[in-house]
Amino acid sequence: MARKHVLMFLTALGWFAQPLLAEPIAPVGLRQLYDEASTVVVAEVLRTEDGEPGFRTPKRAILRVSAILKGPLVGPELAVQYWPDWSCTADAHYEAGQTMLAFLKEREGGGAGYHTCSLSYGAIPLPPDKPQIHRIRVDELKAILTIAERPRRIQEMLNWMLRCIADPATRSSGLLDLHAWVALGSESDQAETTKIEYWRLLSNRHLDELARILQTLDPTRSSTLFEASLLMSTLARKTRSEEMGVLFERYAKLNCNFESPLQTEEQRRLQAEFLSAYASVVEKRRE
């Protein structure tokens, strides 16, 4: 039975690790949302109204823009079409009075206005009385993308993803972005003369920080544990190390014991052991 659960768990990881063409979609982080969007705004939802009738009855949110974080200048107001009755994965949701960080694309097929990138992942409510961490992270990301020197830009991007992981507000996003970044593999410059392999850039300092964060995961947030496992599976695959594969299988077995606490001491110990082994493998590959 345990073997069956591990296979189910690994199958689910592989399913989320690939872009999907139908609902539900794979979850995405802030960096992926920023890449996908043509327009990123901070805006207040003025009202919602019925949209154009069709196969499903959509709604339209009228937003008053207070800041443009990506894209061309837009008017003081813009319309975003969404479908509140979608179930698997839910579409974006807008309520009058909310302040939103919205990742948008212009509607295709000649329709006026915008739609939200990656359904509900692309519409993030911002708290009115707390630091707006998601907006701060996007402002930082925007600045990093302007760095002309490629090695420095990549290192700053890695540091930014670890900052996201360190903050509970953006932890899930950071884990998803780091997973996608490592899974992408490498980046070549325009002349194709040098290649930077992302998975090799996780230094001992980065891995120590990641291990420290993983030790403090909220045991009530099963999705965050899943995202951490997704990252670990990708690191194991990139190293092509039998030792890493064995460690991850042991960790996956613990995650598949649905009757145990979500984050046990044994899981924490295995996370630290896994990242320590990963550091050793990377160091050997550099020699």
C-alpha positions in Angstrom: 0.0 0.0 0.0 2.8 2.4 0.9 4.4 1.8 -2.6 1.1 2.6 -4.2 0.8 5.9 -2.3 4.4 6.8 -3.3 3.6 6.2 -7.0 0.4 8.3 -6.7 2.4 11.1 -5.0 5.2 11.0 -7.7 2.6 10.9 -10.5 1.0 14.0 -9.0 4.4 15.8 -8.8 5.0 15.0 -12.5 1.5 16.2 -13.4 2.0 19.6 -11.7 5.5 19.9 -13.1 4.2 20.3 -16.6 2.1 23.0 -18.2 -1.5 21.8 -18.7 -3.8 22.6 -21.6 -7.1 21.9 -19.7 -8.4 22.6 -16.3 -7.1 22.4 -13.6 -4.0 24.3 -14.4 -0.7 23.9 -12.6 -0.1 26.5 -9.9 2.3 29.3 -10.7 4.5 31.7 -8.8 5.0 35.5 -9.1 7.9 35.3 -11.5 5.9 33.1 -13.9 2.8 35.3 -13.6 5.0 38.4 -14.3 6.4 36.7 -17.4 3.0 35.6 -18.7 1.2 39.0 -18.2 1.2 41.9 -20.6 -0.1 44.2 -17.9 0.4 44.1 -14.2 -1.5 46.6 -12.1 -2.4 47.5 -8.5 -6.1 48.6 -8.7 -9.2 49.0 -6.6 -12.3 47.0 -7.7 -15.0 49.7 -8.2 -17.8 47.3 -9.1 -18.7 44.0 -10.8 -21.3 43.6 -13.5 -22.6 41.1 -15.9 -20.4 40.5 -18.9 -21.3 39.5 -22.5 -23.6 36.4 -22.6 -22.2 33.2 -24.0 -21.7 29.5 -23.2 -21.1 30.5 -19.6 -22.3 33.8 -18.2 -19.2 35.8 -17.4 -18.8 38.8 -15.0 -16.8 41.9 -15.6 -14.8 43.7 -12.9 -14.2 47.4 -13.3 -10.8 48.4 -11.8 -9.5 51.8 -11.0 -5.7 51.6 -11.5 -3.4 53.2 -8.9 -0.1 51.8 -10.2 1.2 50.1 -13.3 4.0 47.6 -12.6 4.3 46.2 -16.1 3.0 47.1 -19.5 2.0 50.3 -21.4 0.0 53.1 -19.8 -3.6 52.2 -19.4 -6.6 54.5 -18.6 -7.6 55.2 -15.1 -10.1 52.4 -15.4 -10.1 49.0 -17.1 -12.4 46.0 -17.4 -11.5 42.4 -16.6 -13.7 39.6 -17.6 -13.9 36.5 -15.4 -16.2 33.5 -14.8 -17.1 33.2 -11.1 -18.8 29.8 -11.5 -15.7 27.9 -12.7 -14.8 25.2 -10.3 -11.7 23.3 -11.2 -9.3 25.5 -11.0 -11.4 28.5 -9.9 -11.2 31.6 -12.1 -10.1 35.0 -10.6 -12.5 36.5 -8.2 -13.1 40.2 -7.7 -15.2 42.0 -5.1 -16.1 45.7 -4.9 -13.8 47.6 -2.5 -10.9 45.2 -2.8 -7.4 46.3 -3.7 -5.9 43.8 -6.1 -2.5 43.0 -7.6 -3.7 41.8 -11.0 -1.7 40.0 -13.7 -3.6 40.6 -17.0 -3.6 39.9 -20.7 -5.7 41.6 -23.3 -8.7 39.4 -24.4 -8.2 37.5 -27.6 -10.7 37.4 -30.4 -11.4 41.1 -30.5 -13.1 41.3 -27.1 -12.6 44.5 -25.2 -10.8 44.6 -21.9 -8.6 42.0 -20.2 -8.6 38.6 -18.7 -6.6 37.4 -15.7 -3.5 35.3 -16.2 -3.6 31.7 -14.8 -7.1 32.1 -13.4 -7.2 32.6 -9.6 -3.4 32.7 -9.3 -3.3 35.9 -11.2 -5.6 38.0 -9.0 -4.1 38.6 -5.5 -6.0 40.7 -2.9 -3.7 43.2 -1.1 -4.3 43.9 2.6 -5.4 47.4 3.4 -3.8 47.5 6.8 -0.6 45.4 6.4 2.6 45.6 4.3 1.7 44.6 0.7 4.4 41.9 0.5 3.3 40.7 -3.0 3.6 44.2 -4.4 7.0 44.7 -2.8 8.2 41.4 -4.3 7.0 42.4 -7.8 8.7 45.8 -7.6 11.9 43.9 -6.7 11.5 41.5 -9.6 10.9 44.4 -12.0 14.2 46.0 -10.9 16.1 42.7 -11.2 14.9 42.2 -14.8 16.6 45.5 -15.7 20.1 44.3 -14.7 22.1 44.0 -17.9 24.9 41.8 -16.6 23.6 38.2 -17.0 25.4 36.4 -14.1 24.5 39.2 -11.7 20.9 39.2 -12.8 20.6 35.4 -12.4 22.2 35.5 -8.9 19.8 38.3 -7.9 16.9 36.3 -9.2 17.9 33.3 -7.1 18.3 35.6 -4.0 14.8 37.0 -4.7 13.2 33.6 -4.9 14.7 32.7 -1.6 13.4 35.9 -0.1 9.9 34.9 -1.3 10.3 31.5 0.3 11.5 33.0 3.6 8.3 35.1 3.9 5.1 33.1 4.8 3.1 35.4 2.6 5.0 34.5 -0.6 6.4 31.1 0.5 4.2 29.0 -1.9 5.0 31.3 -4.8 8.7 31.2 -4.1 8.8 27.4 -3.9 6.9 27.2 -7.2 9.2 29.8 -8.9 12.4 28.1 -7.7 11.0 24.7 -8.9 10.2 26.1 -12.3 13.5 27.9 -12.5 15.5 24.7 -11.7 13.4 22.6 -13.9 14.0 25.0 -16.9 17.6 23.8 -16.7 19.9 26.5 -18.1 20.2 29.8 -19.9 22.6 30.6 -22.8 23.6 34.0 -23.8 22.8 35.3 -27.3 26.1 34.2 -28.7 25.6 30.7 -27.3 29.1 30.8 -26.0 28.4 30.1 -22.3 25.7 28.3 -20.5 24.6 28.7 -16.9 22.9 25.7 -15.4 20.6 26.9 -12.7 20.6 23.9 -10.5 24.4 24.2 -10.0 24.0 27.8 -8.7 22.4 26.8 -5.4 25.4 27.3 -3.1 25.8 25.9 0.4 24.6 29.3 1.8 21.4 29.0 -0.4 20.9 25.4 0.7 21.4 26.2 4.4 18.9 29.0 4.1 16.4 26.7 2.3 16.9 24.0 4.9 16.2 26.4 7.7 13.0 27.6 6.0 11.8 24.1 5.3 12.2 23.3 9.0 9.6 25.9 9.9 6.9 25.0 7.4 3.4 25.4 8.8 2.1 21.9 9.4 -1.5 23.1 8.6 -0.5 24.2 5.1 -0.4 20.9 3.1 -0.1 22.7 -0.2 3.2 24.3 0.9 4.5 20.9 1.9 3.5 19.6 -1.6 5.3 22.5 -3.2 8.5 21.9 -1.2 8.3 18.2 -2.3 7.9 19.3 -5.9 11.1 21.3 -5.6 12.9 18.4 -4.0 11.8 16.0 -6.7 13.2 18.4 -9.4 16.6 18.7 -7.6 16.8 14.9 -7.3 16.1 14.6 -11.0 18.6 17.2 -12.1 21.5 15.6 -10.2 20.7 12.1 -11.6 22.1 10.8 -8.4 21.0 7.4 -7.0 21.5 8.7 -3.4 19.3 11.7 -4.1 16.6 9.4 -5.6 16.6 7.1 -2.5 16.4 10.1 -0.1 13.5 11.6 -2.0 11.6 8.2 -2.1 12.0 7.9 1.7 10.6 11.5 2.0 7.8 10.8 -0.4 6.8 7.7 1.6 6.4 10.0 4.7 4.3 12.5 2.7 2.1 9.7 1.5 1.3 8.5 5.1 -1.9 10.4 5.2 -2.7 9.3 8.8 0.5 11.0 10.2 1.0 14.7 10.9 1.7 16.7 7.8 5.1 17.9 9.0 6.8 15.4 11.3 10.3 15.5 12.8 11.3 12.7 10.5 10.3 14.7 7.5 12.3 17.7 8.8 15.3 15.5 9.3 15.0 14.0 5.8 14.7 17.5 4.3 17.9 18.6 5.9 19.7 15.3 4.9 18.4 15.7 1.3 19.7 19.3 0.9 23.0 18.3 2.5 23.4 15.4 0.1 22.4 17.8 -2.8 25.2 20.2 -1.8 27.7 17.4 -1.8 26.6 16.2 -5.3 26.8 19.8 -6.7 30.3 20.3 -5.2 31.6 17.1 -6.8 30.2 18.1 -10.2 32.1 21.4 -9.9 35.4 19.7 -9.4 
